[in-house]
């Protein structure tokens, strides 16, 4: 592994795709992650947490691998409830980065370059979604994954 970093983010696994969720503190990363997991399970997809709050990232064989720091394994924050135990996968290959941004900062027609991001030297697809709209954002994320799986994206 090379180029390792630890970032303030959440990461989940849906099917074989790791999804890294970024945003400022309190933006709803954990809440969006749980909503995506719930929607994915309703569709019969494998859906597990990888890491919440802190995610270790490293490049491995040209792929971005996300993992959970050992002391946080299987733990997830639910606002208003605290830290809870969840079903977790130790690592995932990140296929999509989801950035939670204030609605006023969302670009209606983003430039192609804004739809990719480079982490640890690996280029990954990126989707910006509005803070506070977890239901719609979760469906957008699953639609992007479905499009990528069918070769549309």
Protein Blocks (a to p, Z undefined) as FASTA:
>chain_A
ZZiacdddddddehjaccdddddehilmmmmmmmmmmmmmmnopacddfbehiacdddee
hiacddddfklgoiacdehiapcdddddfbdcdfbdcddddfklpcfbacfklmgcceeh
iacddddddehilmlmmmmmmmmmmmmmnopZZ
